[in-house]
Amino acid sequence: MRRILATIGLVLICSASAYSSGFSIYEASVRANGMLGAFSAYADHVSTIYYNPAGMAGLDGFRVSGGATIIAPRSTFRGPFPSSTPYPGSQGKYEMKEQNFFVPNFYASYQIKDGLTAGIGVYAPYGLGTKWDENWVGRTEAIETSIETIFVQPTVAYKLPEFGIGNVQVGAGLMIAAYGEVKLSRGVEDFGVQNDIFSLNGDLEKPAFGYNLGLLWEPTDMVSLGFTYRSKVEVEFNGDADFDGLPTALFPSNTGGGTTLELPSNWAAGLNVAPTKNLSLEVDYVWWGWSSYDELAIKFDQTIPAFNSNELVSKRGYENSYQIRVGGEYTNAGVEGLDIRAGISYDQSPLPTKYIDPTLPDSDRWLFSGGLTYDIIPSLSVDAAYIFIRAKERVNRSSENGLHGVYNTYANLPSLGFTAKF
């Protein structure tokens, strides 16, 4: 029975289980999506507020960009089977219910004076979830798991005086976790009751804060190097647990619970090269400090007799991971005002095999993208992009919960937005 409530904490951080390694969302800009987020040394768009705040110092006038990505994940599970069984080919197959998630973003910048620019970004770095049939074989591990978050980031950037080494820009942003909502439901079969689904709904208890620092160096007109660091952010969720139909002697009604999560720090380093006037190519290395997420402690506002405690601790055992992102852009591609982009990325999963379950079927993955921008008028353009994600098939023979099986995941991510300059 300890697994029933241990999953409460998982829902709070199981945001992008089928869409990005770990539980982060890197699709924070339609233009950047076209290059798969290889954007930390790219300084020609207002969404640099997210990818590298230093790039904003090179933007003039007033700029605005907004858009959204639709994330359509699809996952299947084959099993369960004993850990000693050879590779399964005839086990039961279960499909995660189809869900499409709307992930918005908005950015604005204003040049206060030459070399000094201020701006703000609004984006959703953690979100999404999983949903399975109420009567599927893994119902006591997960039925529905979801999270929604919104971050706001006021930002300032400054171009340093000329020192004879090229253009140097610095930037800083305050990351504010302004909104969060979580939901969990799973089956409980231990007590033989008809209404055997446990559920939890929770909200962000209060705003949480972190920071984003950036450096951009352009030694020549053809080369730029970028570096950005995002600090950890500690978020606190509290919610109401619904044990309706379960024995009240073991599961008191009107029970509240919560946990504090440390969203990991990360840094990105990028190199952008423009071999010709119209072509630019970038490669980024992104590091994630997932090892800070070693365990999850959940506290309830009263003792739960079924556990003889008001606290549960769940081992997660995440490991640090990395991403390699490569992207390119070609401007005025045969048509004046038409820019095209493409990208490829490899994302390493931080989740050890023994901790995989239906709430978080994470895996190493490859991503492929394409995108374009078309100038409707000189001051207004339309941005579009498409990303395909294919996760490596993951066979789990050592699951902590005993639900051994094979997970397969892929996702389609179309996005559409606009950019305006004044």
DRENDREN-36877 format. One record per residue (C-alpha): chain; x, y, z. Coordinates in steps of 0.02 Angstrom, whole numbers, always signed. Layout:
BEGIN
- cadena / xx / yy / zz
- A / X / Y / Z
...
***
This chain:
BEGIN
- cadena / xx / yy / zz
- A / +0 / +0 / +0
- A / +146 / +119 / +18
- A / +152 / +137 / -172
- A / -24 / +207 / -174
- A / +27 / +370 / -94
- A / +207 / +371 / -149
- A / +142 / +414 / -321
- A / +69 / +575 / -251
- A / +241 / +651 / -263
- A / +272 / +582 / -436
- A / +126 / +678 / -507
- A / +204 / +839 / -447
- A / +357 / +817 / -555
- A / +298 / +698 / -692
- A / +274 / +835 / -818
- A / +352 / +785 / -981
- A / +365 / +600 / -957
- A / +339 / +558 / -1140
- A / +404 / +715 / -1221
- A / +574 / +771 / -1156
- A / +708 / +685 / -1054
- A / +672 / +701 / -870
- A / +519 / +811 / -844
- A / +570 / +972 / -931
- A / +498 / +1056 / -1085
- A / +627 / +1140 / -1197
- A / +501 / +1197 / -1329
- A / +490 / +1377 / -1268
- A / +487 / +1466 / -1437
- A / +418 / +1425 / -1609
- A / +573 / +1492 / -1696
- A / +687 / +1394 / -1580
- A / +582 / +1238 / -1609
- A / +634 / +1242 / -1791
- A / +815 / +1223 / -1734
- A / +772 / +1106 / -1590
- A / +822 / +1233 / -1459
- A / +1000 / +1256 / -1525
- A / +979 / +1438 / -1481
- A / +1099 / +1486 / -1340
- A / +1219 / +1574 / -1460
- A / +1081 / +1640 / -1574
- A / +1045 / +1823 / -1534
- A / +923 / +1882 / -1665
- A / +754 / +1843 / -1587
- A / +664 / +1900 / -1430
- A / +643 / +1721 / -1366
- A / +828 / +1730 / -1322
- A / +755 / +1787 / -1155
- A / +732 / +1602 / -1117
- A / +879 / +1523 / -1210
- A / +1011 / +1653 / -1167
- A / +960 / +1820 / -1089
- A / +1122 / +1903 / -1145
- A / +1064 / +1898 / -1326
- A / +928 / +2024 / -1289
- A / +1058 / +2165 / -1278
- A / +1076 / +2161 / -1466
- A / +891 / +2188 / -1502
- A / +833 / +2362 / -1549
- A / +664 / +2447 / -1534
- A / +514 / +2355 / -1464
- A / +491 / +2172 / -1507
- A / +352 / +2050 / -1467
- A / +333 / +1865 / -1502
- A / +201 / +1740 / -1454
- A / +151 / +1565 / -1500
- A / +105 / +1391 / -1443
- A / +160 / +1212 / -1466
- A / +37 / +1068 / -1474
- A / +117 / +913 / -1398
- A / +36 / +750 / -1452
- A / +121 / +602 / -1364
- A / +86 / +419 / -1394
- A / +149 / +279 / -1281
- A / +121 / +92 / -1271
- A / +159 / -38 / -1138
- A / +183 / -225 / -1171
- A / +180 / -342 / -1023
- A / +184 / -376 / -881
- A / +302 / -524 / -882
- A / +421 / -608 / -758
- A / +594 / -531 / -750
- A / +670 / -694 / -816
- A / +560 / -701 / -972
- A / +650 / -683 / -1140
- A / +610 / -530 / -1244
- A / +419 / -527 / -1247
- A / +329 / -538 / -1413
- A / +157 / -601 / -1365
- A / +119 / -509 / -1204
- A / -31 / -393 / -1183
- A / -18 / -224 / -1267
- A / -91 / -67 / -1188
- A / -99 / +105 / -1267
- A / -93 / +267 / -1169
- A / -247 / +373 / -1205
- A / -221 / +505 / -1338
- A / -201 / +680 / -1266
- A / -147 / +842 / -1348
- A / -67 / +975 / -1237
- A / -63 / +1162 / -1271
- A / +102 / +1242 / -1219
- A / +104 / +1433 / -1241
- A / +245 / +1561 / -1240
- A / +258 / +1751 / -1248
- A / +407 / +1869 / -1253
- A / +430 / +2058 / -1264
- A / +586 / +2168 / -1262
- A / +617 / +2355 / -1264
- A / +781 / +2444 / -1298
- A / +800 / +2573 / -1160
- A / +956 / +2645 / -1241
- A / +1095 / +2583 / -1353
- A / +1165 / +2426 / -1272
- A / +1034 / +2413 / -1133
- A / +874 / +2313 / -1158
- A / +739 / +2252 / -1041
- A / +609 / +2118 / -1073
- A / +493 / +1986 / -1005
- A / +456 / +1806 / -1047
- A / +309 / +1695 / -1004
- A / +327 / +1509 / -1037
- A / +282 / +1336 / -974
- A / +441 / +1236 / -935
- A / +352 / +1094 / -845
- A / +186 / +1019 / -897
- A / +87 / +880 / -981
- A / +60 / +704 / -913
- A / -3 / +528 / -947
- A / -174 / +447 / -950
- A / -216 / +262 / -959
- A / -380 / +166 / -962
- A / -461 / +146 / -790
- A / -458 / -44 / -805
- A / -288 / -73 / -883
- A / -162 / -196 / -809
- A / -58 / -59 / -726
- A / -205 / +35 / -649
- A / -136 / +21 / -472
- A / +22 / +111 / -530
- A / -57 / +249 / -633
- A / -218 / +301 / -719
- A / -196 / +487 / -741
- A / -48 / +598 / -699
- A / -34 / +781 / -751
- A / +44 / +947 / -707
- A / +28 / +1125 / -772
- A / +150 / +1266 / -734
- A / +180 / +1444 / -792
- A / +344 / +1538 / -767
- A / +368 / +1726 / -785
- A / +542 / +1796 / -816
- A / +581 / +1983 / -810
- A / +751 / +2007 / -891
- A / +884 / +2139 / -924
- A / +1034 / +2131 / -1042
- A / +1184 / +2245 / -1071
- A / +1314 / +2259 / -1209
- A / +1486 / +2292 / -1135
- A / +1599 / +2430 / -1204
- A / +1717 / +2381 / -1343
- A / +1876 / +2300 / -1274
- A / +1952 / +2248 / -1439
- A / +1898 / +2066 / -1422
- A / +1732 / +2079 / -1512
- A / +1555 / +2105 / -1452
- A / +1520 / +2047 / -1273
- A / +1345 / +2045 / -1198
- A / +1281 / +1992 / -1028
- A / +1105 / +1962 / -965
- A / +1007 / +1907 / -812
- A / +828 / +1856 / -778
- A / +724 / +1819 / -625
- A / +630 / +1655 / -648
- A / +463 / +1656 / -557
- A / +356 / +1499 / -544
- A / +191 / +1593 / -542
- A / +62 / +1455 / -568
- A / +53 / +1267 / -545
- A / -82 / +1134 / -539
- A / -67 / +946 / -520
- A / -185 / +797 / -535
- A / -166 / +612 / -497
- A / -279 / +460 / -501
- A / -241 / +275 / -483
- A / -329 / +115 / -436
- A / -330 / +35 / -264
- A / -375 / -149 / -265
- A / -316 / -203 / -93
- A / -482 / -173 / -5
- A / -606 / -247 / -128
- A / -717 / -93 / -138
- A / -812 / -37 / -293
- A / -753 / +143 / -293
- A / -569 / +95 / -293
- A / -488 / +248 / -372
- A / -380 / +362 / -266
- A / -360 / +541 / -328
- A / -263 / +697 / -282
- A / -281 / +877 / -339
- A / -154 / +1008 / -289
- A / -94 / +1184 / -324
- A / +66 / +1283 / -309
- A / +69 / +1345 / -130
- A / +163 / +1507 / -166
- A / +274 / +1582 / -303
- A / +449 / +1509 / -313
- A / +604 / +1596 / -376
- A / +764 / +1561 / -470
- A / +878 / +1653 / -591
- A / +944 / +1640 / -768
- A / +1116 / +1711 / -815
- A / +1187 / +1727 / -989
- A / +1345 / +1774 / -1084
- A / +1362 / +1802 / -1271
- A / +1529 / +1833 / -1358
- A / +1545 / +1874 / -1542
- A / +1732 / +1876 / -1582
- A / +1693 / +1900 / -1768
- A / +1543 / +1931 / -1878
- A / +1542 / +1746 / -1923
- A / +1558 / +1667 / -1750
- A / +1465 / +1685 / -1586
- A / +1477 / +1585 / -1425
- A / +1342 / +1579 / -1293
- A / +1329 / +1516 / -1116
- A / +1179 / +1518 / -1001
- A / +1147 / +1451 / -826
- A / +978 / +1419 / -746
- A / +972 / +1396 / -559
- A / +870 / +1267 / -468
- A / +694 / +1317 / -416
- A / +612 / +1245 / -260
- A / +424 / +1231 / -281
- A / +298 / +1183 / -148
- A / +134 / +1097 / -191
- A / -13 / +1064 / -75
- A / -174 / +974 / -114
- A / -321 / +869 / -59
- A / -318 / +679 / -61
- A / -480 / +588 / -102
- A / -495 / +415 / -20
- A / -681 / +402 / -57
- A / -742 / +224 / -35
- A / -588 / +165 / +60
- A / -592 / +118 / +245
- A / -589 / +281 / +344
- A / -503 / +194 / +488
- A / -349 / +176 / +377
- A / -374 / +324 / +258
- A / -451 / +476 / +344
- A / -562 / +588 / +240
- A / -520 / +772 / +209
- A / -334 / +735 / +210
- A / -211 / +862 / +141
- A / -35 / +829 / +83
- A / +112 / +917 / +4
- A / +293 / +910 / -47
- A / +437 / +1025 / -91
- A / +525 / +986 / -254
- A / +693 / +1047 / -314
- A / +682 / +1077 / -501
- A / +861 / +1051 / -560
- A / +988 / +1179 / -617
- A / +1055 / +1167 / -793
- A / +1177 / +1254 / -909
- A / +1197 / +1265 / -1097
- A / +1346 / +1310 / -1205
- A / +1328 / +1346 / -1389
- A / +1430 / +1387 / -1544
- A / +1350 / +1476 / -1691
- A / +1441 / +1492 / -1857
- A / +1383 / +1591 / -2010
- A / +1487 / +1525 / -2157
- A / +1387 / +1629 / -2281
- A / +1276 / +1782 / -2274
- A / +1116 / +1680 / -2271
- A / +1167 / +1523 / -2176
- A / +1198 / +1500 / -1991
- A / +1233 / +1335 / -1901
- A / +1232 / +1302 / -1714
- A / +1274 / +1162 / -1595
- A / +1226 / +1166 / -1410
- A / +1273 / +1056 / -1264
- A / +1144 / +1060 / -1124
- A / +1184 / +986 / -952
- A / +1050 / +946 / -821
- A / +1085 / +921 / -635
- A / +954 / +787 / -609
- A / +1055 / +700 / -473
- A / +981 / +824 / -349
- A / +818 / +730 / -369
- A / +869 / +579 / -267
- A / +713 / +555 / -163
- A / +541 / +628 / -137
- A / +467 / +663 / +35
- A / +279 / +685 / +51
- A / +203 / +756 / +211
- A / +20 / +742 / +260
- A / -72 / +856 / +380
- A / -118 / +706 / +488
- A / -58 / +529 / +520
- A / -116 / +401 / +392
- A / -152 / +242 / +493
- A / -118 / +132 / +341
- A / +62 / +194 / +347
- A / +74 / +233 / +534
- A / +154 / +398 / +485
- A / +118 / +570 / +415
- A / +265 / +561 / +294
- A / +316 / +451 / +148
- A / +486 / +449 / +65
- A / +506 / +380 / -110
- A / +675 / +339 / -188
- A / +695 / +412 / -363
- A / +882 / +398 / -398
- A / +893 / +518 / -545
- A / +1063 / +542 / -627
- A / +1138 / +694 / -714
- A / +1106 / +695 / -901
- A / +1144 / +793 / -1058
- A / +1071 / +844 / -1226
- A / +1160 / +881 / -1390
- A / +1062 / +997 / -1503
- A / +1110 / +1044 / -1682
- A / +1013 / +1169 / -1787
- A / +1028 / +1277 / -1940
- A / +941 / +1425 / -2022
- A / +942 / +1487 / -2203
- A / +869 / +1660 / -2232
- A / +784 / +1722 / -2391
- A / +772 / +1543 / -2451
- A / +727 / +1571 / -2634
- A / +589 / +1693 / -2585
- A / +619 / +1863 / -2507
- A / +564 / +1858 / -2325
- A / +561 / +1668 / -2311
- A / +679 / +1586 / -2184
- A / +691 / +1399 / -2160
- A / +762 / +1297 / -2015
- A / +802 / +1118 / -1969
- A / +874 / +1027 / -1819
- A / +921 / +861 / -1741
- A / +947 / +820 / -1558
- A / +993 / +678 / -1442
- A / +922 / +682 / -1265
- A / +988 / +566 / -1130
- A / +863 / +507 / -1000
- A / +911 / +533 / -816
- A / +791 / +397 / -756
- A / +867 / +229 / -704
- A / +778 / +77 / -774
- A / +719 / +9 / -606
- A / +619 / +168 / -571
- A / +523 / +171 / -736
- A / +335 / +156 / -717
- A / +180 / +211 / -814
- A / +182 / +384 / -735
- A / +355 / +416 / -807
- A / +402 / +301 / -955
- A / +558 / +402 / -993
- A / +694 / +348 / -1114
- A / +840 / +411 / -1219
- A / +771 / +491 / -1377
- A / +807 / +568 / -1545
- A / +719 / +726 / -1603
- A / +702 / +796 / -1780
- A / +632 / +966 / -1829
- A / +593 / +1085 / -1970
- A / +529 / +1263 / -1966
- A / +501 / +1423 / -2064
- A / +466 / +1607 / -2046
- A / +379 / +1715 / -2176
- A / +374 / +1905 / -2169
- A / +196 / +1961 / -2204
- A / +257 / +2140 / -2193
- A / +430 / +2202 / -2140
- A / +372 / +2222 / -1959
- A / +266 / +2064 / -1942
- A / +308 / +1883 / -1977
- A / +228 / +1712 / -1951
- A / +329 / +1571 / -1873
- A / +293 / +1385 / -1890
- A / +386 / +1227 / -1839
- A / +365 / +1040 / -1821
- A / +459 / +919 / -1708
- A / +454 / +729 / -1711
- A / +516 / +634 / -1558
- A / +560 / +450 / -1560
- A / +608 / +374 / -1394
- A / +716 / +219 / -1383
- A / +618 / +63 / -1341
- A / +647 / +25 / -1158
- A / +634 / -149 / -1084
- A / +613 / -150 / -896
- A / +654 / -314 / -810
- A / +701 / -239 / -641
- A / +555 / -126 / -597
- A / +542 / -80 / -414
- A / +353 / -105 / -423
- A / +359 / -273 / -512
- A / +271 / -209 / -669
- A / +400 / -273 / -792
- A / +368 / -229 / -972
- A / +418 / -140 / -1132
- A / +384 / +45 / -1162
- A / +377 / +129 / -1332
- A / +348 / +315 / -1354
- A / +342 / +444 / -1493
- A / +268 / +619 / -1507
- A / +220 / +749 / -1637
- A / +242 / +933 / -1594
- A / +175 / +1062 / -1718
- A / +190 / +1245 / -1668
- A / +134 / +1413 / -1735
- A / +172 / +1591 / -1682
- A / +211 / +1769 / -1734
- A / +348 / +1898 / -1714
- A / +327 / +2087 / -1725
- A / +456 / +2227 / -1727
- A / +417 / +2411 / -1694
***
